Every structure is written in C-alpha cells, then in structure tokens.
Amino acid sequence: MVHATMKIASRSATSASSSIQPTPQPSRHRRPAGRRVVAVLAAALWLSSCTTVAPPVPVEITAAPPAAPAPPPSLPAQYVAVDWATLPGWADDDVAAAWPAFRVGCPALVAAATTQPTWQRVCELGSAVDARQPAAVRTFFQTHFTPYAVRGADGRDGGLVTGYYEPLLAGSRTRTARFGVPLFAPPEDLLTIDLGSLYPELKDKRVRGRVEGRRVVPYWTRDDIAAGRAPVAGLELAWVENPVEAFFLEIQGSGRVALADGSVLRVGYADQNGHPYRSIGRVLIDRGELAPERASMQGIRDWGRRNPDKLPALLNENPSYVFFRAVPPPAPGSLEAAIDGPIGTLGVPLLRERTIAVDTRSVPLGTPVFLATTFPLSSRPLQRLVLAQDTGGAIRGAVRADYFWGFGDAAGREAGRMRQEGRMWVLWPREVPLP
C-alpha cells in the first residue's frame, strides 16, 4: 500500500501514503514485461514533469517487471550501535504484539534473492519461537538483533512521525443518484518507464506517461481525468458518494467500500499518474481559508461541506491521481486473515499500530524498528516495536515514519491529527553487516 500523508502547516508536498510518487511493490498490477513502446528520452520527461516533452531520437523501452523487495541500499543516514537499555520504553513495550507482523513479513523477504541473505537465518530461528511467551519473543530480538540509532546525514536523531489509516466508504458497483464518484482501475495507456534501464545513475527512478504519436508525454492530470480526457470509462471498480472521501482514500492508498448488498470491497493501490502530490491543505492555508492548525483531514472535510461549489477546483489543485485494484480476501485461518490489514509495499498485510511506512533509502523494507514518539496532540509517550513494511511518496528522510493506526473512523481521527517528533532505532540481524 503506497500512500501519502496529509500535509498540514508548513510541510510541502512531494508526492501514500499516503503521494504521490510511489515506490514499486510486488502486489501492484503491472503490464507484461514484454510489452514494448516507442519512447522519448525519459530523463527529459522526468525533469519536465508536467509539460510535453520535445521529441529527440526515439528510444525503445521495455516496461519494468514486478519489483522484488529492494536490497539494502547505500543508505543516506548515520547509524550508531547502542545497548538495548538505551531504547526508551523497550522494557515496557509488549514486544510480542509486533510478532505477527514480523512473521508475516519473513516469507516475502526470504523469497527475494536480494534480501534472502540478510533475513533467511533470522527468519528460520524465529519460526521456532513460541509466540505465546512474550519473554521468548523479547529474548529472540535481543539475542539475534543489534539496535542502531538512526540519524540524519546531518547527525540529527529527531524527525517527523505522521499517521495513516484504512478508511471505510459507502459505495455501489454501479453509478446511482447517490453514488457518483468513481474509483478507477489503471487505464491501458498508462506507461511505467524505468529510467534506470536507460541511465544507470537514475536507478530506481520511474516515471509514468502515455504515447502521443511518436512521443511519450506526461500522463493526464487529475483535472484531465475528471474531465473525461483519459480513457478510463468502463474501468470503475466502484462508485462512492463523496469526492473528498475518495480523495482521502487516494492519500491513504487503500480502503474498504461497503456495498449496498451488504458485501465489502477492499481496494488497494494499483498505480498512479506520475504527477507530484500537491497538498490541498497547503493551498487553503496559503489562500487564508484555513488556519494551519485546522488544515487536517477533518478541517478539509468541513471546508468541503461549506464550499461544495469550490470543491472540484480545490481537488484539481493536486494533479496526482491514484488508481486502485480489488484486493482479494486472505485465506480463512491464515496469519494474513488474523492481521486483516491492507497490503503494504512489502506485499503483506499491515498490522494496526505495529507497522510503519518509511523511506527505504534509509530503512530497508521489512526491518524491525523501535519507534519513540508521542500520541497525537499530546506528550504521552508512544514507544513500541514496529515493522517497516510500507512506503509513501511523502515519507522522505532518514528519521521519518508514517504510523499505521488501523481501520475505521477512530483510526482516522488519530491519523489525521498525528504530526509528532520522533526517534527511530533499526534492529538489524546481528550476523549481517549493516550496509
């Protein structure tokens, strides 16, 4: 689940997260790797972002194959090995509460050739731990992992912790008088261009586009899609009632739609149009229509109710647009079913209040992390073991986390208010050198 975090106060939008410029994940729908298109110099498209690209010499590009969990990169951060006793709240945390997230992540990490050497041994050892014994879980981590304090390249150990959640919307499979806002699956003309296939220095950089004649140009913006310029007719997964709620669903990256027949459709991130996320909260602040402390999800909802005629133009201030896919239910009785969360970037369900989204340039995907922050709008400590199993386009920086609060309105209230200072410690397998 790739999401963006709602930007408030002085935070500028970058692009899951919460966005957005998402990070590849195994669970996304992708086109067959053999599909070839005629493309322009892709770096020019990347740099121009929202303008038509002038046509230099055509280059043939192959669409990127599904991405496995990335190997630990050369990380733009500092890491300092510390004793367990220095982790604030470690001794008091219910470490075993994070155990399902650790166990569900192991198969994904061990299955990928890039991450198998790091995780296979410690995951095998974990399979023998009795999860019913909290002391055994704590001993496992303290025996087989080393905690490293994460600091930014400038040496700072503090950073920003925000929150996200899985919303519930009412909706319909068909358009009705009540339900008129579509949730679209990815259109066929949306291309993903792997810039690293052309230029090694742009490794892990991908852009979205579409073919126009002999050129690849930026994909349609949110305004274009709303106006019917993109070929999305017939790709509606569901119809929902409120455009603001649909917008927030894109920011969160996944959610559930309660249908009229009593069933529930789960939707997850499938793709994005490639345009950077722009915060509509920031727009309202700059216009003087919302005070910074009111520019939360709740505040923007209230503004939309008061200004229905202005709402479409406000939403179109954000050119980014997220496409969804239907998420099948997990197998009954499985660990995935017990967790019952949306699918994160690692390709496994996210455990409420025990998983976070991170910047994988600093925290490798799947890593246990000890997080020390505070509850929203308070100084009450929130100190617990979590798993870094998700990413988001707005999640950038060494000490940066988006905390997954879970499903429903109560989780949404916490997520919408969370903007706290925090610190992080990576727990790295003791037998494996930290990159």
Secondary structure as GFF3:
##gff-version 3
##sequence-region A 1 435
A	DSSP	beta_strand	2	3	.	.	.	ID=ss1
A	DSSP	beta_strand	36	39	.	.	.	ID=ss2
A	DSSP	alpha_helix	42	48	.	.	.	ID=ss3
A	DSSP	beta_strand	59	62	.	.	.	ID=ss4
A	DSSP	beta_strand	78	81	.	.	.	ID=ss5
A	DSSP	three_ten_helix	84	86	.	.	.	ID=ss6
A	DSSP	three_ten_helix	90	92	.	.	.	ID=ss7
A	DSSP	three_ten_helix	95	98	.	.	.	ID=ss8
A	DSSP	alpha_helix	99	111	.	.	.	ID=ss9
A	DSSP	alpha_helix	116	126	.	.	.	ID=ss10
A	DSSP	alpha_helix	134	144	.	.	.	ID=ss11
A	DSSP	beta_strand	145	151	.	.	.	ID=ss12
A	DSSP	beta_strand	159	166	.	.	.	ID=ss13
A	DSSP	beta_strand	168	172	.	.	.	ID=ss14
A	DSSP	beta_strand	181	184	.	.	.	ID=ss15
A	DSSP	beta_strand	191	194	.	.	.	ID=ss16
A	DSSP	three_ten_helix	195	197	.	.	.	ID=ss17
A	DSSP	three_ten_helix	200	202	.	.	.	ID=ss18
A	DSSP	beta_strand	206	212	.	.	.	ID=ss19
A	DSSP	beta_strand	215	217	.	.	.	ID=ss20
A	DSSP	alpha_helix	222	226	.	.	.	ID=ss21
A	DSSP	beta_strand	236	240	.	.	.	ID=ss22
A	DSSP	alpha_helix	243	252	.	.	.	ID=ss23
A	DSSP	beta_strand	254	259	.	.	.	ID=ss24
A	DSSP	beta_strand	264	272	.	.	.	ID=ss25
A	DSSP	alpha_helix	280	286	.	.	.	ID=ss26
A	DSSP	three_ten_helix	292	294	.	.	.	ID=ss27
A	DSSP	alpha_helix	297	306	.	.	.	ID=ss28
A	DSSP	alpha_helix	311	315	.	.	.	ID=ss29
A	DSSP	beta_strand	322	326	.	.	.	ID=ss30
A	DSSP	alpha_helix	335	339	.	.	.	ID=ss31
A	DSSP	beta_strand	355	357	.	.	.	ID=ss32
A	DSSP	beta_strand	368	374	.	.	.	ID=ss33
A	DSSP	beta_strand	381	392	.	.	.	ID=ss34
A	DSSP	beta_strand	400	407	.	.	.	ID=ss35
A	DSSP	alpha_helix	409	417	.	.	.	ID=ss36
A	DSSP	beta_strand	419	429	.	.	.	ID=ss37
###
